[in-house]
Amino acid sequence: NLNNLWPDTVNYLTYLIKKLLEHEMTMSSGSSYSAICYLLRQLENEPESVRGQISVLQYLYKRTGYSKSIISLVISELKKGRYIETKKSHLVKINHLPEKF
């Protein structure tokens, strides 16, 4: 019965809208660092098969449009501080992301 699908459909659409709103608010916050952190968390949640196909730099660059030098600087500092772990430029793990850069 199609009427029984409405509650599930509404719940799913509500979830999608919430995620889109969260994404838009983060990406338009004006802080490149907060946008990068948000996307790093998104990348960490991707399946291993996806994370293994794209470098952290390319993932962030494609989704932000920020310069590669800015993204590289942030990634480098996060790696130095052991906040993130990468292997062959691919994200392995996020240990903890500091609030500010």
C-alpha positions in Angstrom: 0.0 0.0 0.0 1.5 3.3 -1.1 -0.1 5.2 1.8 2.2 3.3 4.2 5.3 4.6 2.5 4.6 8.3 3.3 5.9 8.3 6.9 9.2 6.7 5.7 9.4 9.1 2.7 8.8 12.1 5.0 11.4 10.9 7.4 14.0 10.4 4.6 13.3 13.8 3.1 13.6 15.5 6.5 17.0 13.8 6.9 18.1 14.9 3.5 17.0 18.5 4.1 18.8 18.5 7.4 22.0 17.3 5.8 21.8 19.8 3.0 21.2 22.7 5.4 24.1 21.6 7.5 26.3 21.4 4.4 25.2 24.8 3.1 25.7 26.5 6.5 29.1 25.1 7.0 30.3 25.8 3.4 29.0 29.4 3.6 30.3 30.2 7.1 33.2 32.2 5.7 35.8 30.0 7.3 37.8 27.9 4.9 39.1 25.9 7.8 35.6 24.9 9.1 34.6 24.0 5.5 37.7 21.8 5.2 37.1 20.1 8.5 33.5 19.4 7.6 34.6 17.9 4.3 37.3 15.8 6.0 34.6 14.3 8.2 32.5 13.6 5.1 35.5 11.9 3.5 36.2 9.9 6.6 32.6 8.6 6.4 33.0 7.5 2.8 33.6 3.8 2.1 37.3 2.7 1.9 36.8 2.1 -1.8 36.0 5.8 -2.3 38.7 7.1 0.0 41.3 5.0 -1.8 40.4 6.5 -5.2 40.8 10.1 -4.4 43.5 12.1 -2.6 42.5 14.3 0.3 43.7 17.3 -1.7 41.6 16.5 -4.8 38.5 15.7 -2.6 38.7 19.0 -0.9 39.7 21.0 -4.0 36.7 19.6 -6.1 34.3 20.5 -3.3 35.5 23.9 -2.2 37.3 25.5 -5.1 39.9 26.8 -2.6 43.4 27.1 -3.9 45.5 23.9 -3.7 48.1 25.8 -1.7 45.7 26.7 1.0 44.3 23.2 1.2 47.8 21.7 1.2 48.8 24.1 4.0 45.9 23.0 6.2 46.4 19.3 5.4 50.1 19.6 6.2 49.5 21.3 9.5 46.8 18.8 10.5 49.2 15.9 9.7 52.1 17.6 11.6 49.8 17.9 14.7 48.8 14.3 14.2 45.2 15.4 13.9 44.7 13.4 10.7 46.5 10.4 9.3 47.1 9.8 5.5 48.8 7.2 3.5 49.9 8.0 -0.1 47.8 11.2 0.1 44.6 9.3 1.0 42.8 9.9 4.3 43.2 7.0 6.7 41.9 8.4 9.9 40.9 11.6 11.7 42.1 11.6 15.3 40.7 14.9 16.4 40.3 18.2 14.6 41.0 21.4 16.5 38.3 24.0 16.7 40.5 26.7 15.1 43.4 26.8 12.7 
